[in-house]
Amino acid sequence: MSSGCVGIVPNPDIAGIGVRVSVYTQAFLSLLYPIIFFADGMITRDEAKSMGDVSSSILLTGCALLVSAFIQAATFGLSVYHVLIVLNLSWINSTSCFLYECVMMRTALRPPLLLGIRNIPRAVYPRTGMGRITALHIFAMAALGIWVWNNVAVFGDQPECTPQTVYVLFGKSIPVDDKSLRISSIVVYAHSTVSLGLGVLRFAALAPQVLMTRLRLSVPDKAPAAVWFMALFIDVIFVVDTEVMIRRNAGLVQAGESQWTFGQTLAMLVLVAPLVDLYRKVRGWRRGERDPFLEHVGGIVRWPIWAKDDDKKRVSAALKEWEQEGTERMQGEERAKTSAAIVRGERSGKDLLRLIRSVLGEWERDNGFRGWKKTSEALERWEAEGFLSPQHQAEDLPVA
């Protein structure tokens, strides 16, 4: 430590163990959920909501960190050391949210009949608002990174401590005033603005159905796995490098960095909801309560009053069989007879789902995006009004 540097003032609200554990745990959940939810090759509305909730928590923590860093740097002052911790944590947050956007986009681009019967517009399409917030988070991270690295020698309220501060990259300690590190960091943050931020913003602005029908976008089946491994690699690198950097700069920071604060408590409280949700799902699966096909059907269909649990199980088994062998489309006359019989309660849930699949198939085949939209609107109406309740008549059922 030089004679001019008496030690970096501690800032536990940024570098405290509570904040770091919160970020690391949420990143772990964002990597764990795709493995669990895609184990059956599909995603339900409830599963999509769980993934979205984790991403929302990540964005909440990440935006709070960045806002705090900007305010402190512009007012009271913030050391380069603490800004680097914020940037590392922001990379972890951005990667986790980017993974969610990619997984949801990949799922939404698949034709509905390949995914089974489900409410695709609500359950699977990425929420464009979250995509925009993710892009905003990346832009803010890049702006902070360019700001600090462009002025690293004079940045913050303790520039005299900057020459003694080291940045850890792939386990190697590099002085933060190193010229090559400074230039390469500016390039990386500038590039992240263009590639990640604008990319997420563009996908959020374009609805998946527009991408698929107008651009004929085709995403390889292995793309989600590649994105997942990339996210895992980035998260592991930044977690390890952040912890090593804190350890190697420990002698430069004054006492008090490990003090527990209110900000760390808030960061830990953010974890409660996703952890409780994960516990409930795991407990339900271990008890055999989860049937993904029934979840799909239940997401778009209000079961008729005559449908008992045994009927639902038989429908689930039939749907699994259809997914493997395919289903012959019903013709118009047969469809009309089946519709009337279902309304009278004379036909089974299997016929009900076969009817729905035939309507979906013809609309999608004949009308493309318009048919898809018409299908989704009909399913939402059926769900809101009570699908095939006694007051419905056969002519109320949509026809292709």
C-alpha positions, -999 to +999 in steps of 0.1 A: +000+000+000+015+034-010+018+063+014-011+081-003-036+052+000-048+046+036-072+018+025-103+016+004-134+026+023-157-006+028-190-008+010-209-039+022-240-030+003-221-037-029-194-062-019-211-078+011-215-116+012-253-112+012-254-094-021-230-119-037-248-150-024-281-136-037-267-130-072-249-164-073-280-183-061-303-167-087-278-174-114-277-211-103-315-212-104-316-197-139-293-226-150-311-253-131-346-245-142-341-252-180-326-286-171-356-295-149-384-281-170-371-293-204-365-329-191-399-339-207-391-319-239-417-292-232-426-263-210-459-256-192-474-222-184-465-227-147-429-236-156-425-206-179-439-184-151-413-198-127-384-191-151-398-156-156-400-150-119-364-159-114-354-136-142-375-108-127-357-113-094-323-112-112-332-080-129-344-064-097-311-072-079-290-062-110-308-029-116-306-020-079-268-026-080-263-005-111-285+023-099-266+023-065-233+023-083-242+052-106-256+073-077-226+067-054-201+073-082-218+106-091-223+119-055-204+104-026-178+087-047-171+050-054-138+032-056-127+015-088-125-018-068-162-017-059-172-007-094-154-037-107-173-060-083-206-044-095-196-050-132-187-086-125-220-092-108-238-074-136-222-098-161-236-127-142-271-111-140-271-102-177-260-137-187-288-153-167-315-131-182-301-135-217-304-173-212-340-169-202-348-148-233-331-173-256-348-203-241-382-187-242-376-175-278-365-209-289-396-225-274-420-199-289-406-204-324-416-241-324-450-248-341-478-253-316-486-289-327-450-299-320-453-287-285-486-303-276-519-286-267-512-255-246-518-218-244-488-207-264-495-170-266-496-167-228-474-194-216-444-195-239-439-162-257-412-141-241-425-112-222-414-082-243-413-060-212-388-082-196-367-083-228-366-045-228-356-043-192-328-069-199-316-048-227-317-017-205-297-035-179-270-045-204-269-009-217-264+005-181-237-021-174-219-012-206-222+026-198-208+021-164-180-001-177-170+024-204-171+052-179-148+036-153-123+021-178-121+053-198-112+072-166-097+045-145-067+066-134-089+094-119-122+075-113-138+076-079-130+092-046-099+073-039-078+073-071-046+070-050-056+034-043-062+025-079-026+015-088-026-010-059-060-025-070-058-057-091-084-072-114-086-110-117-092-124-151-091-162-156-073-164-122-045-140-132-041-108-113-037-077-135-032-041-122-063-021-131-042+007-145-027-017-171-031-001-205-039-033-224-066-042-198-081-008-201-083-008-239-096-043-241-123-037-214-136-006-233-138-027-265-157-055-247-182-032-231-188-012-263-193-045-282-217-059-255-239-028-261-242-037-298-243-074-297-262-083-265-282-051-257-295-044-292-299-081-299-322-086-269-341-054-277-347-064-312-360-098-302-382-082-276-396-058-302-404-085-328-431-110-318-420-146-323-448-153-347-436-124-369-401-138-369-413-172-379-437-163-406-419-134-422-382-143-417-387-180-417-364-182-388-351-217-381-333-224-348-314-257-345-326-280-318-292-279-302-292-241-299-306-240-263-280-264-251-252-243-266-266-212-250-269-230-217-233-241-217-221-207-227-241-192-198-226-218-174-191-210-186-195-172-182-212-175-148-185-199-134-157-176-147-171-145-132-181-161-099-146-175-094-128-144-106-149-122-084-142-142-052-105-144-060-104-107-067-120-099-033-095-122-016-065-107-033-076-071-026-086-079+010-054-062+024-062-030+005-098-026+020-104-012+054-122-033+081-160-034+078-166-050+044-180-081+060-205-061+082-241-072+076-263-043+063-300-037+055-291-038+018-278-073+021-310-084+039-331-071+011-310-089-015-314-122+004-352-116+008-354-116-030-344-153-029-373-164-008-400-166-036-380-186-062-366-209-036-401-217-021-414-222-057-386-246-065-392-265-032-429-269-040-422-282-075-396-307-064-419-319-036-448-323-061-427-342-086-414-366-059-449-374-049-459-381-085-482-351-087-469-337-119-482-347-153-469-323-179-496-332-204-524-326-180-507-292-172-507-283-209-543-293-213-554-277-181-537-245-191-561-239-221-592-260-213-617-256-185-626-293-181-663-301-186-681-309-154-684-345-164-646-350-167-634-369-137-598-375-126-598-409-144-610-392-176-581-367-174-556-395-169-569-413-199-568-381-219-532-376-208-523-411-219-540-406-252-522-374-258-488-390-251-497-417-276-507-391-302-474-372-297-455-403-307-477-417-335-495-386-348-532-381-351-554-384-382-573-351-388-610-352-385-631-343-414-657-315-413-688-338-409-672-359-382-661-328-364-696-314-363-710-347-350-683-349-324-689-313-313-725-320-307-719-352-289-693-336-266-717-308-257-744-334-247-718-353-226-720-384-248-683-384-259-652-387-239-623-363-232-603-381-258-628-370-285-627-335-271-589-332-275-590-349-309-615-322-320-592-294-307-562-308-325-580-311-358-591-274-355-556-263-346-541-283-374-563-269-401-561-233-390-523-234-388-520-253-421-544-231-441-539-197-426-504-195-412-500-167-387-536-155-390-548-190-382-524-192-352-538-160-339-574-171-344-566-203-326-551-185-296-580-161-294-605-189-295-587-208-268-586-178-245-623-172-251-631-209-243-611-207-211-627-174-200-663-186-207-660-221-194-651-246-221-680-268-232-702-259-202-738-270-204-750-237-218-728-240-249-743-253-281-725-272-309-726-242-332-706-222-306-675-243-313-652-226-339-648-243-372-619-239-397 
